[in-house]
Amino acid sequence: MWETFKEWFFSLGAEYGVDPLIFGAIYVGAIPFFTLSLGWLIRNLRRKKSAALPAFFTLFFFCSAYLYLLVAGQNIPWWVYGLVAAMVVLGAVSTVRKVRARLAE
């Protein structure tokens, strides 16, 4: 069963032009950078400094794996774009809530 799943999973990469290992590496590799940029964003907001640059980096690291999918992918079904958009919106809402909670502390 595991082999069947693995074959199916890696066949998606070949079918859509996206290497699942690269996608996974970007997804996992961006986590520490996302966390650092989120801390930078909160610190700048607390100090009443500009939040534009840390907010940009926070968004970039949150979306980086999906950007790879959208840029490198070929023949991606329309529903994948909707799913990516929904995940980005939900992630943005979650991040805004985290920032507001941290600022309230």
C-alpha positions, 0 to 999 in steps of 0.5 A: 500500500505504501509503495502504491501511494509513493508511486502515485505521489511522485507521478503527480510531480512528473505530471504537473512539472513540480518535484515533490521533494523540492516543494517539501524542502521549500515548505519545511525550509521556510518555517524558521525564516517565517518564524524569524520574520514574524518576530521581526514584524511583531518587534517593529510593530511594538516599537512603532517602526515600519512593518512593511518589510518584515510583513513582506518577508513574512508573507513571502516565506509563508507562500514560498512553496506555493509560489514554486508550485504556481511558477514551476507547475504545468497543467495544474487543475483550476481547483489547485489555484483555489485551494492555494488561494484559500490556504493563503487567506486562512494563513494570513488570517491566522498570522494576523490573529497571532500578531494581534495576540502578541501585541496585546501581551 
